Amino acid sequence: MLSYNEVRTIVNRCHIQMRVTRLRNLALLAYGLIKVRSGCLSVIVRHWPHGPRRHTHRLKRLHS
């Protein structure tokens, strides 16, 4: 399984023209999808590498 740092490196190599924060959110979303294999955003956020704390704040990050 890919680590978060490997997913972040892959996303950054794609040279997508976005803000740094959006690229970080994209990498976190891709990592969560790979790890959990669920389409439910709340489940994906709970399994992010930074832990389940501040779950609501992180879930709101994906809605923007």
CHARMM-style PDB file with segment names, atoms N, HN, CA, C and O in Angstrom:
ATOM      1  N   MET     1       0.838  -1.168   0.000  1.00  0.00      PROA
ATOM      2  CA  MET     1       0.000   0.000   0.000  1.00  0.00      PROA
ATOM      3  C   MET     1       0.889   1.240   0.000  1.00  0.00      PROA
ATOM      4  O   MET     1       1.954   1.257   0.618  1.00  0.00      PROA
ATOM      5  N   LEU     2       0.444   2.258  -0.691  1.00  0.00      PROA
ATOM      6  HN  LEU     2      -0.421   2.244  -1.193  1.00  0.00      PROA
ATOM      7  CA  LEU     2       1.185   3.515  -0.759  1.00  0.00      PROA
ATOM      8  C   LEU     2       1.052   4.292   0.545  1.00  0.00      PROA
ATOM      9  O   LEU     2      -0.003   4.283   1.179  1.00  0.00      PROA
ATOM     10  N   SER     3       2.116   4.952   0.932  1.00  0.00      PROA
ATOM     11  HN  SER     3       2.973   4.958   0.417  1.00  0.00      PROA
ATOM     12  CA  SER     3       2.051   5.824   2.100  1.00  0.00      PROA
ATOM     13  C   SER     3       1.522   7.187   1.656  1.00  0.00      PROA
ATOM     14  O   SER     3       1.446   7.477   0.462  1.00  0.00      PROA
ATOM     15  N   TYR     4       1.159   8.012   2.626  1.00  0.00      PROA
ATOM     16  HN  TYR     4       1.221   7.776   3.596  1.00  0.00      PROA
ATOM     17  CA  TYR     4       0.653   9.350   2.304  1.00  0.00      PROA
ATOM     18  C   TYR     4       1.710  10.161   1.560  1.00  0.00      PROA
ATOM     19  O   TYR     4       1.385  10.873   0.610  1.00  0.00      PROA
ATOM     20  N   ASN     5       2.964  10.062   1.978  1.00  0.00      PROA
ATOM     21  HN  ASN     5       3.228   9.483   2.749  1.00  0.00      PROA
ATOM     22  CA  ASN     5       4.030  10.827   1.314  1.00  0.00      PROA
ATOM     23  C   ASN     5       4.199  10.411  -0.138  1.00  0.00      PROA
ATOM     24  O   ASN     5       4.478  11.253  -0.992  1.00  0.00      PROA
ATOM     25  N   GLU     6       4.036   9.131  -0.431  1.00  0.00      PROA
ATOM     26  HN  GLU     6       3.810   8.447   0.262  1.00  0.00      PROA
ATOM     27  CA  GLU     6       4.132   8.663  -1.824  1.00  0.00      PROA
ATOM     28  C   GLU     6       2.969   9.195  -2.655  1.00  0.00      PROA
ATOM     29  O   GLU     6       3.160   9.599  -3.802  1.00  0.00      PROA
ATOM     30  N   VAL     7       1.769   9.196  -2.085  1.00  0.00      PROA
ATOM     31  HN  VAL     7       1.614   8.867  -1.153  1.00  0.00      PROA
ATOM     32  CA  VAL     7       0.601   9.736  -2.801  1.00  0.00      PROA
ATOM     33  C   VAL     7       0.785  11.227  -3.047  1.00  0.00      PROA
ATOM     34  O   VAL     7       0.492  11.717  -4.138  1.00  0.00      PROA
ATOM     35  N   ARG     8       1.269  11.950  -2.043  1.00  0.00      PROA
ATOM     36  HN  ARG     8       1.507  11.552  -1.157  1.00  0.00      PROA
ATOM     37  CA  ARG     8       1.500  13.391  -2.190  1.00  0.00      PROA
ATOM     38  C   ARG     8       2.527  13.665  -3.288  1.00  0.00      PROA
ATOM     39  O   ARG     8       2.370  14.610  -4.061  1.00  0.00      PROA
ATOM     40  N   THR     9       3.572  12.849  -3.360  1.00  0.00      PROA
ATOM     41  HN  THR     9       3.700  12.082  -2.732  1.00  0.00      PROA
ATOM     42  CA  THR     9       4.588  13.007  -4.406  1.00  0.00      PROA
ATOM     43  C   THR     9       3.991  12.771  -5.787  1.00  0.00      PROA
ATOM     44  O   THR     9       4.302  13.504  -6.725  1.00  0.00      PROA
ATOM     45  N   ILE    10       3.149  11.770  -5.924  1.00  0.00      PROA
ATOM     46  HN  ILE    10       2.896  11.174  -5.161  1.00  0.00      PROA
ATOM     47  CA  ILE    10       2.505  11.477  -7.208  1.00  0.00      PROA
ATOM     48  C   ILE    10       1.613  12.642  -7.634  1.00  0.00      PROA
ATOM     49  O   ILE    10       1.643  13.059  -8.792  1.00  0.00      PROA
ATOM     50  N   VAL    11       0.826  13.163  -6.703  1.00  0.00      PROA
ATOM     51  HN  VAL    11       0.802  12.824  -5.762  1.00  0.00      PROA
ATOM     52  CA  VAL    11      -0.059  14.294  -7.018  1.00  0.00      PROA
ATOM     53  C   VAL    11       0.758  15.516  -7.425  1.00  0.00      PROA
ATOM     54  O   VAL    11       0.389  16.223  -8.363  1.00  0.00      PROA
ATOM     55  N   ASN    12       1.851  15.768  -6.736  1.00  0.00      PROA
ATOM     56  HN  ASN    12       2.151  15.193  -5.974  1.00  0.00      PROA
ATOM     57  CA  ASN    12       2.688  16.929  -7.071  1.00  0.00      PROA
ATOM     58  C   ASN    12       3.388  16.771  -8.412  1.00  0.00      PROA
ATOM     59  O   ASN    12       3.664  17.769  -9.078  1.00  0.00      PROA
ATOM     60  N   ARG    13       3.675  15.564  -8.815  1.00  0.00      PROA
ATOM     61  HN  ARG    13       3.450  14.754  -8.273  1.00  0.00      PROA
ATOM     62  CA  ARG    13       4.328  15.319 -10.112  1.00  0.00      PROA
ATOM     63  C   ARG    13       3.403  15.561 -11.291  1.00  0.00      PROA
ATOM     64  O   ARG    13       3.871  15.743 -12.415  1.00  0.00      PROA
ATOM     65  N   CYS    14       2.104  15.566 -11.053  1.00  0.00      PROA
ATOM     66  HN  CYS    14       1.724  15.418 -10.140  1.00  0.00      PROA
ATOM     67  CA  CYS    14       1.136  15.756 -12.142  1.00  0.00      PROA
ATOM     68  C   CYS    14       1.090  17.194 -12.639  1.00  0.00      PROA
ATOM     69  O   CYS    14       0.472  17.469 -13.668  1.00  0.00      PROA
ATOM     70  N   HSD    15       1.732  18.113 -11.930  1.00  0.00      PROA
ATOM     71  HN  HSD    15       2.234  17.890 -11.095  1.00  0.00      PROA
ATOM     72  CA  HSD    15       1.800  19.531 -12.309  1.00  0.00      PROA
ATOM     73  C   HSD    15       0.414  20.132 -12.535  1.00  0.00      PROA
ATOM     74  O   HSD    15       0.181  20.840 -13.515  1.00  0.00      PROA
ATOM     75  N   ILE    16      -0.486  19.842 -11.623  1.00  0.00      PROA
ATOM     76  HN  ILE    16      -0.297  19.267 -10.827  1.00  0.00      PROA
ATOM     77  CA  ILE    16      -1.825  20.407 -11.669  1.00  0.00      PROA
ATOM     78  C   ILE    16      -1.733  21.846 -11.163  1.00  0.00      PROA
ATOM     79  O   ILE    16      -1.096  22.110 -10.143  1.00  0.00      PROA
ATOM     80  N   GLN    17      -2.368  22.770 -11.876  1.00  0.00      PROA
ATOM     81  HN  GLN    17      -2.885  22.555 -12.705  1.00  0.00      PROA
ATOM     82  CA  GLN    17      -2.316  24.178 -11.492  1.00  0.00      PROA
ATOM     83  C   GLN    17      -3.401  24.469 -10.463  1.00  0.00      PROA
ATOM     84  O   GLN    17      -4.512  24.875 -10.807  1.00  0.00      PROA
ATOM     85  N   MET    18      -3.060  24.256  -9.196  1.00  0.00      PROA
ATOM     86  HN  MET    18      -2.158  23.926  -8.916  1.00  0.00      PROA
ATOM     87  CA  MET    18      -3.959  24.539  -8.077  1.00  0.00      PROA
ATOM     88  C   MET    18      -3.155  25.149  -6.953  1.00  0.00      PROA
ATOM     89  O   MET    18      -1.924  25.115  -6.957  1.00  0.00      PROA
ATOM     90  N   ARG    19      -3.864  25.706  -5.994  1.00  0.00      PROA
ATOM     91  HN  ARG    19      -4.864  25.734  -5.990  1.00  0.00      PROA
ATOM     92  CA  ARG    19      -3.197  26.212  -4.796  1.00  0.00      PROA
ATOM     93  C   ARG    19      -2.603  25.048  -4.024  1.00  0.00      PROA
ATOM     94  O   ARG    19      -3.032  23.902  -4.160  1.00  0.00      PROA
ATOM     95  N   VAL    20      -1.608  25.368  -3.215  1.00  0.00      PROA
ATOM     96  HN  VAL    20      -1.259  26.298  -3.105  1.00  0.00      PROA
ATOM     97  CA  VAL    20      -0.921  24.333  -2.426  1.00  0.00      PROA
ATOM     98  C   VAL    20      -1.899  23.624  -1.495  1.00  0.00      PROA
ATOM     99  O   VAL    20      -1.823  22.407  -1.328  1.00  0.00      PROA
ATOM    100  N   THR    21      -2.814  24.376  -0.889  1.00  0.00      PROA
ATOM    101  HN  THR    21      -2.875  25.365  -1.025  1.00  0.00      PROA
ATOM    102  CA  THR    21      -3.763  23.758   0.039  1.00  0.00      PROA
ATOM    103  C   THR    21      -4.704  22.800  -0.680  1.00  0.00      PROA
ATOM    104  O   THR    21      -5.057  21.751  -0.140  1.00  0.00      PROA
ATOM    105  N   ARG    22      -5.108  23.150  -1.885  1.00  0.00      PROA
ATOM    106  HN  ARG    22      -4.822  24.002  -2.324  1.00  0.00      PROA
ATOM    107  CA  ARG    22      -5.988  22.250  -2.640  1.00  0.00      PROA
ATOM    108  C   ARG    22      -5.243  21.000  -3.097  1.00  0.00      PROA
ATOM    109  O   ARG    22      -5.816  19.911  -3.132  1.00  0.00      PROA
ATOM    110  N   LEU    23      -3.970  21.154  -3.446  1.00  0.00      PROA
ATOM    111  HN  LEU    23      -3.504  22.038  -3.418  1.00  0.00      PROA
ATOM    112  CA  LEU    23      -3.177  19.975  -3.799  1.00  0.00      PROA
ATOM    113  C   LEU    23      -3.021  19.050  -2.593  1.00  0.00      PROA
ATOM    114  O   LEU    23      -3.079  17.829  -2.733  1.00  0.00      PROA
ATOM    115  N   ARG    24      -2.823  19.633  -1.408  1.00  0.00      PROA
ATOM    116  HN  ARG    24      -2.776  20.625  -1.294  1.00  0.00      PROA
ATOM    117  CA  ARG    24      -2.708  18.830  -0.196  1.00  0.00      PROA
ATOM    118  C   ARG    24      -4.019  18.095   0.073  1.00  0.00      PROA
ATOM    119  O   ARG    24      -4.004  16.919   0.438  1.00  0.00      PROA
ATOM    120  N   ASN    25      -5.154  18.776  -0.104  1.00  0.00      PROA
ATOM    121  HN  ASN    25      -5.166  19.731  -0.400  1.00  0.00      PROA
ATOM    122  CA  ASN    25      -6.453  18.149   0.096  1.00  0.00      PROA
ATOM    123  C   ASN    25      -6.694  17.039  -0.923  1.00  0.00      PROA
ATOM    124  O   ASN    25      -7.260  15.999  -0.586  1.00  0.00      PROA
ATOM    125  N   LEU    26      -6.270  17.256  -2.160  1.00  0.00      PROA
ATOM    126  HN  LEU    26      -5.810  18.101  -2.434  1.00  0.00      PROA
ATOM    127  CA  LEU    26      -6.398  16.231  -3.194  1.00  0.00      PROA
ATOM    128  C   LEU    26      -5.571  14.996  -2.844  1.00  0.00      PROA
ATOM    129  O   LEU    26      -6.028  13.866  -3.018  1.00  0.00      PROA
ATOM    130  N   ALA    27      -4.357  15.218  -2.351  1.00  0.00      PROA
ATOM    131  HN  ALA    27      -3.986  16.136  -2.210  1.00  0.00      PROA
ATOM    132  CA  ALA    27      -3.502  14.098  -1.940  1.00  0.00      PROA
ATOM    133  C   ALA    27      -4.117  13.353  -0.766  1.00  0.00      PROA
ATOM    134  O   ALA    27      -4.085  12.123  -0.729  1.00  0.00      PROA
ATOM    135  N   LEU    28      -4.681  14.089   0.203  1.00  0.00      PROA
ATOM    136  HN  LEU    28      -4.707  15.089   0.174  1.00  0.00      PROA
ATOM    137  CA  LEU    28      -5.330  13.443   1.343  1.00  0.00      PROA
ATOM    138  C   LEU    28      -6.548  12.639   0.896  1.00  0.00      PROA
ATOM    139  O   LEU    28      -6.771  11.532   1.385  1.00  0.00      PROA
ATOM    140  N   LEU    29      -7.330  13.180  -0.020  1.00  0.00      PROA
ATOM    141  HN  LEU    29      -7.149  14.080  -0.418  1.00  0.00      PROA
ATOM    142  CA  LEU    29      -8.496  12.472  -0.523  1.00  0.00      PROA
ATOM    143  C   LEU    29      -8.085  11.201  -1.265  1.00  0.00      PROA
ATOM    144  O   LEU    29      -8.670  10.138  -1.055  1.00  0.00      PROA
ATOM    145  N   ALA    30      -7.084  11.313  -2.129  1.00  0.00      PROA
ATOM    146  HN  ALA    30      -6.609  12.176  -2.300  1.00  0.00      PROA
ATOM    147  CA  ALA    30      -6.616  10.137  -2.869  1.00  0.00      PROA
ATOM    148  C   ALA    30      -6.083   9.076  -1.912  1.00  0.00      PROA
ATOM    149  O   ALA    30      -6.357   7.888  -2.084  1.00  0.00      PROA
ATOM    150  N   TYR    31      -5.323   9.499  -0.905  1.00  0.00      PROA
ATOM    151  HN  TYR    31      -5.101  10.464  -0.764  1.00  0.00      PROA
ATOM    152  CA  TYR    31      -4.797   8.556   0.083  1.00  0.00      PROA
ATOM    153  C   TYR    31      -5.943   7.870   0.834  1.00  0.00      PROA
ATOM    154  O   TYR    31      -5.916   6.657   1.042  1.00  0.00      PROA
ATOM    155  N   GLY    32      -6.941   8.650   1.236  1.00  0.00      PROA
ATOM    156  HN  GLY    32      -6.962   9.635   1.066  1.00  0.00      PROA
ATOM    157  CA  GLY    32      -8.080   8.080   1.945  1.00  0.00      PROA
ATOM    158  C   GLY    32      -8.859   7.092   1.096  1.00  0.00      PROA
ATOM    159  O   GLY    32      -9.294   6.051   1.590  1.00  0.00      PROA
ATOM    160  N   LEU    33      -9.036   7.411  -0.173  1.00  0.00      PROA
ATOM    161  HN  LEU    33      -8.683   8.257  -0.574  1.00  0.00      PROA
ATOM    162  CA  LEU    33      -9.741   6.487  -1.074  1.00  0.00      PROA
ATOM    163  C   LEU    33      -8.978   5.181  -1.238  1.00  0.00      PROA
ATOM    164  O   LEU    33      -9.577   4.106  -1.256  1.00  0.00      PROA
ATOM    165  N   ILE    34      -7.670   5.273  -1.357  1.00  0.00      PROA
ATOM    166  HN  ILE    34      -7.184   6.147  -1.342  1.00  0.00      PROA
ATOM    167  CA  ILE    34      -6.855   4.070  -1.515  1.00  0.00      PROA
ATOM    168  C   ILE    34      -6.886   3.227  -0.248  1.00  0.00      PROA
ATOM    169  O   ILE    34      -6.998   2.003  -0.313  1.00  0.00      PROA
ATOM    170  N   LYS    35      -6.787   3.881   0.900  1.00  0.00      PROA
ATOM    171  HN  LYS    35      -6.696   4.875   0.952  1.00  0.00      PROA
ATOM    172  CA  LYS    35      -6.696   3.152   2.160  1.00  0.00      PROA
ATOM    173  C   LYS    35      -8.027   2.544   2.582  1.00  0.00      PROA
ATOM    174  O   LYS    35      -8.067   1.381   2.983  1.00  0.00      PROA
ATOM    175  N   VAL    36      -9.113   3.298   2.500  1.00  0.00      PROA
ATOM    176  HN  VAL    36      -9.081   4.243   2.174  1.00  0.00      PROA
ATOM    177  CA  VAL    36     -10.397   2.860   3.035  1.00  0.00      PROA
ATOM    178  C   VAL    36     -11.253   2.151   1.983  1.00  0.00      PROA
ATOM    179  O   VAL    36     -12.027   1.255   2.319  1.00  0.00      PROA
ATOM    180  N   ARG    37     -11.123   2.539   0.734  1.00  0.00      PROA
ATOM    181  HN  ARG    37     -10.494   3.267   0.460  1.00  0.00      PROA
ATOM    182  CA  ARG    37     -11.927   2.014  -0.366  1.00  0.00      PROA
ATOM    183  C   ARG    37     -13.417   2.212  -0.120  1.00  0.00      PROA
ATOM    184  O   ARG    37     -14.233   1.307  -0.290  1.00  0.00      PROA
ATOM    185  N   SER    38     -13.731   3.435   0.288  1.00  0.00      PROA
ATOM    186  HN  SER    38     -13.068   4.170   0.427  1.00  0.00      PROA
ATOM    187  CA  SER    38     -15.111   3.816   0.551  1.00  0.00      PROA
ATOM    188  C   SER    38     -15.362   5.167  -0.084  1.00  0.00      PROA
ATOM    189  O   SER    38     -14.448   5.983  -0.204  1.00  0.00      PROA
ATOM    190  N   GLY    39     -16.589   5.404  -0.486  1.00  0.00      PROA
ATOM    191  HN  GLY    39     -17.331   4.742  -0.388  1.00  0.00      PROA
ATOM    192  CA  GLY    39     -16.950   6.689  -1.058  1.00  0.00      PROA
ATOM    193  C   GLY    39     -17.507   7.658  -0.036  1.00  0.00      PROA
ATOM    194  O   GLY    39     -17.846   8.791  -0.380  1.00  0.00      PROA
ATOM    195  N   CYS    40     -17.606   7.239   1.202  1.00  0.00      PROA
ATOM    196  HN  CYS    40     -17.331   6.319   1.482  1.00  0.00      PROA
ATOM    197  CA  CYS    40     -18.161   8.065   2.269  1.00  0.00      PROA
ATOM    198  C   CYS    40     -17.078   9.004   2.802  1.00  0.00      PROA
ATOM    199  O   CYS    40     -16.059   8.551   3.324  1.00  0.00      PROA
ATOM    200  N   LEU    41     -17.301  10.303   2.667  1.00  0.00      PROA
ATOM    201  HN  LEU    41     -18.128  10.671   2.242  1.00  0.00      PROA
ATOM    202  CA  LEU    41     -16.283  11.273   3.053  1.00  0.00      PROA
ATOM    203  C   LEU    41     -15.926  11.200   4.535  1.00  0.00      PROA
ATOM    204  O   LEU    41     -14.760  11.356   4.898  1.00  0.00      PROA
ATOM    205  N   SER    42     -16.913  10.966   5.391  1.00  0.00      PROA
ATOM    206  HN  SER    42     -17.861  10.840   5.096  1.00  0.00      PROA
ATOM    207  CA  SER    42     -16.617  10.918   6.823  1.00  0.00      PROA
ATOM    208  C   SER    42     -15.720   9.732   7.163  1.00  0.00      PROA
ATOM    209  O   SER    42     -14.888   9.828   8.065  1.00  0.00      PROA
ATOM    210  N   VAL    43     -15.876   8.629   6.464  1.00  0.00      PROA
ATOM    211  HN  VAL    43     -16.552   8.550   5.731  1.00  0.00      PROA
ATOM    212  CA  VAL    43     -15.006   7.459   6.692  1.00  0.00      PROA
ATOM    213  C   VAL    43     -13.601   7.747   6.186  1.00  0.00      PROA
ATOM    214  O   VAL    43     -12.620   7.382   6.834  1.00  0.00      PROA
ATOM    215  N   ILE    44     -13.498   8.394   5.042  1.00  0.00      PROA
ATOM    216  HN  ILE    44     -14.295   8.691   4.516  1.00  0.00      PROA
ATOM    217  CA  ILE    44     -12.189   8.737   4.472  1.00  0.00      PROA
ATOM    218  C   ILE    44     -11.423   9.657   5.416  1.00  0.00      PROA
ATOM    219  O   ILE    44     -10.240   9.438   5.673  1.00  0.00      PROA
ATOM    220  N   VAL    45     -12.091  10.684   5.932  1.00  0.00      PROA
ATOM    221  HN  VAL    45     -13.052  10.862   5.723  1.00  0.00      PROA
ATOM    222  CA  VAL    45     -11.429  11.659   6.801  1.00  0.00      PROA
ATOM    223  C   VAL    45     -10.951  11.008   8.096  1.00  0.00      PROA
ATOM    224  O   VAL    45      -9.889  11.364   8.608  1.00  0.00      PROA
ATOM    225  N   ARG    46     -11.712  10.067   8.627  1.00  0.00      PROA
ATOM    226  HN  ARG    46     -12.574   9.777   8.212  1.00  0.00      PROA
ATOM    227  CA  ARG    46     -11.301   9.395   9.864  1.00  0.00      PROA
ATOM    228  C   ARG    46     -10.009   8.611   9.702  1.00  0.00      PROA
ATOM    229  O   ARG    46      -9.319   8.357  10.689  1.00  0.00      PROA
ATOM    230  N   HSD    47      -9.675   8.229   8.504  1.00  0.00      PROA
ATOM    231  HN  HSD    47     -10.236   8.435   7.702  1.00  0.00      PROA
ATOM    232  CA  HSD    47      -8.481   7.412   8.272  1.00  0.00      PROA
ATOM    233  C   HSD    47      -7.322   8.191   7.672  1.00  0.00      PROA
ATOM    234  O   HSD    47      -6.357   7.591   7.196  1.00  0.00      PROA
ATOM    235  N   TRP    48      -7.400   9.506   7.686  1.00  0.00      PROA
ATOM    236  HN  TRP    48      -8.183   9.992   8.072  1.00  0.00      PROA
ATOM    237  CA  TRP    48      -6.274  10.305   7.223  1.00  0.00      PROA
ATOM    238  C   TRP    48      -5.083  10.106   8.135  1.00  0.00      PROA
ATOM    239  O   TRP    48      -5.259   9.770   9.306  1.00  0.00      PROA
ATOM    240  N   PRO    49      -3.878  10.304   7.634  1.00  0.00      PROA
ATOM    241  CA  PRO    49      -2.677  10.001   8.414  1.00  0.00      PROA
ATOM    242  C   PRO    49      -2.491  10.854   9.659  1.00  0.00      PROA
ATOM    243  O   PRO    49      -1.690  10.501  10.524  1.00  0.00      PROA
ATOM    244  N   HSD    50      -3.203  11.957   9.774  1.00  0.00      PROA
ATOM    245  HN  HSD    50      -3.854  12.244   9.072  1.00  0.00      PROA
ATOM    246  CA  HSD    50      -3.012  12.842  10.921  1.00  0.00      PROA
ATOM    247  C   HSD    50      -3.922  12.500  12.085  1.00  0.00      PROA
ATOM    248  O   HSD    50      -3.938  13.221  13.083  1.00  0.00      PROA
ATOM    249  N   GLY    51      -4.671  11.429  11.984  1.00  0.00      PROA
ATOM    250  HN  GLY    51      -4.658  10.843  11.174  1.00  0.00      PROA
ATOM    251  CA  GLY    51      -5.534  11.002  13.079  1.00  0.00      PROA
ATOM    252  C   GLY    51      -6.953  11.521  12.951  1.00  0.00      PROA
ATOM    253  O   GLY    51      -7.222  12.391  12.123  1.00  0.00      PROA
ATOM    254  N   PRO    52      -7.861  11.000  13.757  1.00  0.00      PROA
ATOM    255  CA  PRO    52      -9.278  11.352  13.644  1.00  0.00      PROA
ATOM    256  C   PRO    52      -9.671  12.649  14.350  1.00  0.00      PROA
ATOM    257  O   PRO    52     -10.835  13.043  14.279  1.00  0.00      PROA
ATOM    258  N   ARG    53      -8.746  13.322  15.025  1.00  0.00      PROA
ATOM    259  HN  ARG    53      -7.801  13.001  15.083  1.00  0.00      PROA
ATOM    260  CA  ARG    53      -9.114  14.552  15.735  1.00  0.00      PROA
ATOM    261  C   ARG    53      -9.545  15.632  14.745  1.00  0.00      PROA
ATOM    262  O   ARG    53      -9.136  15.626  13.584  1.00  0.00      PROA
ATOM    263  N   ARG    54     -10.351  16.532  15.208  1.00  0.00      PROA
ATOM    264  HN  ARG    54     -10.683  16.537  16.152  1.00  0.00      PROA
ATOM    265  CA  ARG    54     -10.907  17.616  14.393  1.00  0.00      PROA
ATOM    266  C   ARG    54     -11.584  17.083  13.137  1.00  0.00      PROA
ATOM    267  O   ARG    54     -11.396  17.610  12.041  1.00  0.00      PROA
ATOM    268  N   HSD    55     -12.356  16.051  13.312  1.00  0.00      PROA
ATOM    269  HN  HSD    55     -12.509  15.623  14.203  1.00  0.00      PROA
ATOM    270  CA  HSD    55     -13.015  15.370  12.204  1.00  0.00      PROA
ATOM    271  C   HSD    55     -13.911  16.326  11.406  1.00  0.00      PROA
ATOM    272  O   HSD    55     -13.863  16.324  10.176  1.00  0.00      PROA
ATOM    273  N   THR    56     -14.714  17.129  12.076  1.00  0.00      PROA
ATOM    274  HN  THR    56     -14.753  17.130  13.075  1.00  0.00      PROA
ATOM    275  CA  THR    56     -15.645  18.023  11.391  1.00  0.00      PROA
ATOM    276  C   THR    56     -14.905  19.051  10.547  1.00  0.00      PROA
ATOM    277  O   THR    56     -15.291  19.321   9.409  1.00  0.00      PROA
ATOM    278  N   HSD    57     -13.849  19.620  11.099  1.00  0.00      PROA
ATOM    279  HN  HSD    57     -13.536  19.401  12.023  1.00  0.00      PROA
ATOM    280  CA  HSD    57     -13.070  20.614  10.364  1.00  0.00      PROA
ATOM    281  C   HSD    57     -12.472  20.000   9.098  1.00  0.00      PROA
ATOM    282  O   HSD    57     -12.490  20.626   8.038  1.00  0.00      PROA
ATOM    283  N   ARG    58     -11.957  18.810   9.201  1.00  0.00      PROA
ATOM    284  HN  ARG    58     -11.943  18.301  10.062  1.00  0.00      PROA
ATOM    285  CA  ARG    58     -11.340  18.166   8.036  1.00  0.00      PROA
ATOM    286  C   ARG    58     -12.371  17.746   7.004  1.00  0.00      PROA
ATOM    287  O   ARG    58     -12.103  17.778   5.803  1.00  0.00      PROA
ATOM    288  N   LEU    59     -13.539  17.358   7.464  1.00  0.00      PROA
ATOM    289  HN  LEU    59     -13.757  17.333   8.439  1.00  0.00      PROA
ATOM    290  CA  LEU    59     -14.609  17.008   6.530  1.00  0.00      PROA
ATOM    291  C   LEU    59     -15.047  18.238   5.751  1.00  0.00      PROA
ATOM    292  O   LEU    59     -15.299  18.147   4.549  1.00  0.00      PROA
ATOM    293  N   LYS    60     -15.141  19.382   6.410  1.00  0.00      PROA
ATOM    294  HN  LYS    60     -14.935  19.456   7.386  1.00  0.00      PROA
ATOM    295  CA  LYS    60     -15.512  20.628   5.736  1.00  0.00      PROA
ATOM    296  C   LYS    60     -14.468  21.009   4.694  1.00  0.00      PROA
ATOM    297  O   LYS    60     -14.803  21.635   3.689  1.00  0.00      PROA
ATOM    298  N   ARG    61     -13.221  20.646   4.915  1.00  0.00      PROA
ATOM    299  HN  ARG    61     -12.949  20.138   5.732  1.00  0.00      PROA
ATOM    300  CA  ARG    61     -12.138  20.955   3.978  1.00  0.00      PROA
ATOM    301  C   ARG    61     -12.420  20.337   2.614  1.00  0.00      PROA
ATOM    302  O   ARG    61     -12.079  20.933   1.592  1.00  0.00      PROA
ATOM    303  N   LEU    62     -13.033  19.162   2.573  1.00  0.00      PROA
ATOM    304  HN  LEU    62     -13.310  18.678   3.403  1.00  0.00      PROA
ATOM    305  CA  LEU    62     -13.297  18.487   1.305  1.00  0.00      PROA
ATOM    306  C   LEU    62     -14.523  19.043   0.586  1.00  0.00      PROA
ATOM    307  O   LEU    62     -14.662  18.865  -0.624  1.00  0.00      PROA
ATOM    308  N   HSD    63     -15.394  19.700   1.304  1.00  0.00      PROA
ATOM    309  HN  HSD    63     -15.281  19.845   2.287  1.00  0.00      PROA
ATOM    310  CA  HSD    63     -16.608  20.239   0.676  1.00  0.00      PROA
ATOM    311  C   HSD    63     -16.341  21.495  -0.127  1.00  0.00      PROA
ATOM    312  O   HSD    63     -17.193  21.902  -0.917  1.00  0.00      PROA
ATOM    313  N   SER    64     -15.183  22.126   0.048  1.00  0.00      PROA
ATOM    314  HN  SER    64     -14.492  21.795   0.690  1.00  0.00      PROA
ATOM    315  CA  SER    64     -14.907  23.375  -0.676  1.00  0.00      PROA
ATOM    316  C   SER    64     -14.305  23.131  -2.027  1.00  0.00      PROA
ATOM    317  OT1 SER    64     -14.017  24.081  -2.755  1.00  0.00      PROA
TER     318      SER     64
END
